[in-house]
Structures are given as structure tokens and as C-alpha cells.
Amino acid sequence: MASQDIHSARQHHIDMVAGDVAPTVLTPGDPGRVEIFADLMDETRKVAAKREYVTYTGSKDGVPISCTCTGLGSPPTAIGAEELIRIGARNIIRIGTCGAIQDFLEPGHMIIATGAVRGEHTSEELISMEYPAVADYRIVRALVDACEKLGLTYHLGIIRTHDAFYLESPWALVDYHKRLRPWVEMGVLALENESSALFTIASMRGIRAGTILLSGYSILGDREEEEQDAGHIRNLVQAGIGAAKLLHERGLA
């Protein structure tokens, strides 16, 4: 009875009930990308806005898709994911930016995560660190196909999720080059703050999750960090929408 109440109730943080979101939900960290999502859809409605959790639900070419901002970092991402799953989300796709750490990555390139280093500690509250943070292969395939349809350059591989932005960024208070060198040598593509928690929760709860990130120049290079191009951000959101449509077509939504 308690489980039924949890799933039928209005969720405390995202402020939604079952029926408010589509089976596939895109989850950016920036609420501005939710507005871009709404602009790219054929029709949308603003369903909720509470704290960092802003949600639009709509349709593209007849396919229902939702987009919920989950804010920055693993704790709010985990809360958002848990509540979205309770009200019917079956696919959650993070659409975000990152700190690229490989020299071959350039602005506008997309990074499709196959798995994530669990450098955050939110997921450790749920299950031991031996449990892997792996993207669902069907979402990875849909993201690859969406990027190819859009003509976007993409890279597949492992990313690193962590908590301490000011230890692993160009604004770091320590020697972040030295700190990151082992991850570079192991082929990790980029740093971000949410995906390993999302992948872990999705696997534990029996739903599918994936991540696509927009790259800039490597943060370990000599080029200055720049604001992401608006066109590249739009491509990122379009790739997420395209993947959601493909999941629907493949009977996974």
C-alpha cells in the first residue's frame, strides 16, 4: 500500500503526478535548455516549476517527450530521477555540457557516454562502489543514430562524474592538470557532475538511462574556456529529441 501511495502522490520536489511526463524524459542541468526544448517541439506545455525542477511535456512528430531540468550536481539529479521514475519515466537522457579532457575533442562535438567513473558520492549512499555506472545500450544506440541523422560529430566512451568543480576545472584552486592526468591516460573523455548517479539509479530501478554531452576544447589545453555556442546547444537538444523519437519507434517508450 505504501508503494502505491508513493507512485500516485504528487512528487515533493518535481511537483508532478503520474501522467505529467512522457515515457522518455530529457534532463538538462540548465533550465535555459528546457526553453530550447520547448521551442524545438511541435507543441509543449509547461507542467511544473519548483526549485530547479522545470518541466515541459509535448510532442514532436506525434511522439510524446518531456524535459525536466534537474539542476547542477548529483544530489538534485538523483532526487529528480527517483521522482520521475515514480511517475512513469522509462527512459531518462541527460543532455549537458562538460569539461573535455582529450585533445581531439572540439567545440560542437558530442560525447555519448557508455559509462561513468563514480567519482561522486551520492550513488554510494544507495549501493556500494563496486556496482557499475553504465549507460543503457539501447539509449546509446539511439543517441548514436540521432547524431548521425543530424550530421553531428560524436565520440563514444567513458566520462567521469565528480562533486568538486573547483578541484577539476580551469578555475581550480589546486593543480588540476596533475589531478586529471591519470584519467586522461585511461582514456576518459570528459568531466561532469551528474551521470554516474543517474546511471546507477536507473539500473537499480529497472529503467533505461543515457547521457549526451556537448564538448568544448580540452580544459587541459592552452585555449581559453569559452561560452558554448548557442547553435551547438541547440544541436545537443535536437539530438536528445531525436533519440527520444527513435526509442518510441523501437517500442522502448
C-alpha positions as CSV (number, residue, x, y, z in Angstrom):
1,M,0.0,0.0,0.0
2,A,2.9,2.4,0.8
3,S,4.4,1.8,-2.6
4,Q,1.2,2.6,-4.3
5,D,0.9,5.8,-2.4
6,I,4.4,6.8,-3.3
7,H,3.7,6.4,-7.0
8,S,0.3,8.0,-7.0
9,A,1.2,11.0,-4.9
10,R,2.4,14.4,-6.2
11,Q,6.1,14.3,-6.0
12,H,7.6,16.5,-3.4
13,H,10.4,18.1,-5.4
14,I,9.4,17.9,-9.1
15,D,5.8,18.8,-8.2
16,M,4.2,16.4,-10.7
17,V,2.0,13.3,-10.7
18,A,1.7,10.3,-12.9
19,G,0.6,11.4,-16.4
20,D,2.5,14.6,-16.3
21,V,5.6,13.3,-18.1
22,A,6.2,11.2,-21.2
23,P,7.9,7.8,-21.0
24,T,11.1,9.5,-22.3
25,V,12.4,12.5,-20.3
26,L,15.4,14.6,-21.3
27,T,17.2,16.1,-18.2
28,P,19.5,19.1,-18.7
29,G,21.1,20.8,-15.7
30,D,20.4,24.3,-17.1
31,P,16.7,25.5,-17.1
32,G,17.5,27.5,-20.2
33,R,17.8,24.3,-22.2
34,V,14.2,23.4,-21.2
35,E,13.1,26.5,-23.0
36,I,15.1,25.5,-26.1
37,F,13.5,22.1,-25.9
38,A,10.1,23.7,-25.9
39,D,11.0,25.8,-28.9
40,L,12.1,22.8,-30.9
41,M,9.0,20.7,-30.2
42,D,5.8,20.8,-32.3
43,E,3.7,21.6,-29.2
44,T,4.5,21.8,-25.5
45,R,3.0,22.8,-22.2
46,K,4.8,23.9,-19.0
47,V,3.8,21.2,-16.5
48,A,5.7,22.3,-13.4
49,A,8.3,24.7,-12.0
50,K,9.6,24.1,-8.4
51,R,13.1,24.8,-7.2
52,E,15.4,23.8,-10.0
53,Y,12.9,21.3,-11.5
54,V,11.3,23.0,-14.5
55,T,9.3,20.6,-16.8
56,Y,7.8,20.8,-20.2
57,T,5.9,18.0,-21.8
58,G,4.9,18.0,-25.5
59,S,5.2,16.1,-28.8
60,K,7.5,16.0,-31.8
61,D,6.2,14.3,-35.0
62,G,3.5,12.7,-32.8
63,V,5.9,11.3,-30.2
64,P,5.4,12.4,-26.6
65,I,8.6,13.7,-24.9
66,S,9.3,15.6,-21.7
67,C,12.2,17.7,-20.5
68,T,12.9,18.3,-16.8
69,C,15.8,20.5,-15.5
70,T,17.5,18.7,-12.6
71,G,20.0,21.4,-11.7
72,L,23.7,21.0,-11.1
73,G,25.3,18.0,-9.3
74,S,24.4,14.5,-8.4
75,P,22.1,15.1,-5.3
76,P,19.4,17.0,-7.2
77,T,19.8,14.8,-10.3
78,A,19.3,11.7,-8.1
79,I,16.2,13.3,-6.5
80,G,14.8,14.2,-9.8
81,A,15.5,10.8,-11.3
82,E,13.9,8.9,-8.4
83,E,10.7,11.0,-8.6
84,L,10.5,10.9,-12.4
85,I,10.7,7.1,-12.3
86,R,7.9,7.0,-9.7
87,I,5.5,8.9,-12.1
88,G,6.3,6.8,-15.2
89,A,9.6,7.8,-16.8
90,R,11.1,4.7,-18.5
91,N,14.0,6.5,-20.4
92,I,16.0,9.3,-18.9
93,I,18.5,11.0,-21.1
94,R,20.9,13.6,-19.7
95,I,21.7,16.4,-22.1
96,G,24.5,18.5,-20.7
97,T,27.8,20.2,-21.1
98,C,31.2,19.1,-19.7
99,G,34.9,19.7,-19.3
100,A,36.5,17.8,-22.1
101,I,39.9,16.3,-21.2
102,Q,41.1,14.8,-24.5
103,D,42.9,16.9,-27.1
104,F,40.9,15.6,-30.1
105,L,37.6,17.0,-28.7
106,E,36.5,20.3,-30.2
107,P,33.6,22.7,-29.7
108,G,30.4,21.2,-31.2
109,H,31.5,17.6,-30.9
110,M,29.1,15.4,-29.0
111,I,30.2,12.9,-26.3
112,I,27.9,9.8,-25.8
113,A,28.7,8.2,-22.6
114,T,28.9,4.4,-22.4
115,G,29.7,4.5,-18.7
116,A,30.8,6.8,-16.0
117,V,33.5,6.8,-13.3
118,R,31.7,7.0,-10.0
119,G,33.7,10.0,-8.6
120,E,30.6,11.4,-6.9
121,H,29.3,10.1,-3.6
122,T,25.5,10.4,-4.0
123,S,25.2,6.9,-5.5
124,E,27.4,5.5,-2.8
125,E,24.6,6.2,-0.4
126,L,22.4,3.8,-2.4
127,I,24.8,1.0,-3.2
128,S,28.5,0.1,-2.8
129,M,31.1,1.5,-5.2
130,E,31.6,-2.0,-6.8
131,Y,28.3,-1.5,-8.6
132,P,29.0,-0.1,-12.1
133,A,27.5,3.1,-13.6
134,V,26.7,2.0,-17.1
135,A,24.5,3.7,-19.8
136,D,21.8,1.6,-21.3
137,Y,23.0,0.3,-24.6
138,R,19.6,1.0,-26.3
139,I,19.8,4.6,-25.4
140,V,23.5,4.8,-26.5
141,R,22.4,3.3,-29.9
142,A,19.5,5.8,-30.2
143,L,21.9,8.7,-29.4
144,V,24.4,7.5,-32.0
145,D,21.7,7.2,-34.6
146,A,20.3,10.6,-33.8
147,C,23.7,12.2,-34.1
148,E,24.3,10.5,-37.5
149,K,20.9,11.7,-38.8
150,L,21.8,15.3,-37.7
151,G,25.3,15.0,-39.2
152,L,27.0,15.7,-35.8
153,T,30.5,14.5,-34.9
154,Y,30.3,12.3,-31.9
155,H,32.6,10.2,-29.7
156,L,31.7,7.2,-27.5
157,G,33.4,6.4,-24.3
158,I,33.7,6.7,-20.5
159,I,33.2,10.0,-18.7
160,R,34.0,11.0,-15.1
161,T,31.4,12.3,-12.7
162,H,32.6,14.1,-9.6
163,D,31.5,16.5,-7.0
164,A,34.2,19.2,-6.6
165,F,34.1,21.6,-9.5
166,Y,36.8,23.8,-8.1
167,L,39.3,20.9,-8.0
168,E,38.9,19.8,-11.6
169,S,38.3,22.8,-13.8
170,P,40.3,25.8,-15.2
171,W,39.1,27.7,-12.1
172,A,40.6,25.1,-9.8
173,L,42.3,26.0,-6.5
174,V,44.9,23.3,-7.0
175,D,46.9,21.8,-9.9
176,Y,44.1,20.3,-11.8
177,H,46.3,19.2,-14.6
178,K,48.2,16.8,-12.3
179,R,44.9,15.7,-10.7
180,L,43.4,14.8,-14.1
181,R,46.4,13.3,-15.9
182,P,45.6,9.7,-14.8
183,W,42.1,10.0,-16.2
184,V,43.4,11.3,-19.5
185,E,45.8,8.4,-19.7
186,M,43.0,6.0,-19.1
187,G,41.0,7.4,-22.0
188,V,38.3,9.2,-20.0
189,L,36.7,11.7,-22.4
190,A,35.3,14.4,-20.1
191,L,34.2,15.5,-16.6
192,E,30.8,16.4,-15.4
193,N,28.7,16.2,-12.3
194,E,25.6,14.0,-12.8
195,S,25.7,10.9,-15.0
196,S,27.1,8.2,-12.7
197,A,24.4,8.9,-10.1
198,L,21.8,8.8,-12.9
199,F,23.1,5.5,-14.4
200,T,23.3,3.8,-11.1
201,I,19.8,4.7,-10.0
202,A,18.4,3.8,-13.4
203,S,20.0,0.4,-13.3
204,M,18.8,-0.2,-9.8
205,R,15.2,0.9,-10.6
206,G,15.0,-1.1,-13.8
207,I,14.7,1.8,-16.3
208,R,17.0,3.0,-19.1
209,A,19.3,6.0,-18.9
210,G,22.0,7.6,-21.1
211,T,24.0,10.8,-21.4
212,I,25.0,13.0,-24.3
213,L,27.3,15.9,-23.6
214,L,28.4,18.9,-25.7
215,S,32.2,19.2,-25.8
216,G,34.3,22.3,-25.9
217,Y,38.1,22.4,-26.3
218,S,40.0,20.3,-23.8
219,I,40.3,22.1,-20.5
220,L,43.9,20.9,-20.2
221,G,44.9,22.7,-23.4
222,D,46.1,26.3,-23.9
223,R,42.9,27.6,-25.3
224,E,40.7,29.7,-23.0
225,E,37.4,28.4,-21.9
226,E,34.6,29.9,-24.0
227,E,30.8,30.1,-23.6
228,Q,29.1,27.3,-25.6
229,D,27.8,28.4,-29.0
230,A,24.0,28.7,-29.0
231,G,23.8,26.6,-32.2
232,H,25.8,23.8,-30.6
233,I,23.4,23.8,-27.6
234,R,20.5,23.6,-30.0
235,N,22.2,20.6,-31.7
236,L,22.6,19.0,-28.3
237,V,18.9,19.3,-27.5
238,Q,17.9,18.2,-31.0
239,A,20.0,15.0,-30.6
240,G,18.1,14.3,-27.4
241,I,14.8,14.8,-29.1
242,G,15.9,12.6,-32.0
243,A,16.9,9.8,-29.7
244,A,13.6,10.0,-27.8
245,K,11.8,9.6,-31.2
246,L,13.9,6.6,-32.1
247,L,13.2,4.9,-28.7
248,H,9.5,5.4,-29.4
249,E,9.8,3.9,-32.9
250,R,11.7,0.9,-31.4
251,G,9.0,0.2,-28.9
252,L,11.0,1.4,-25.9
253,A,8.8,4.2,-24.7
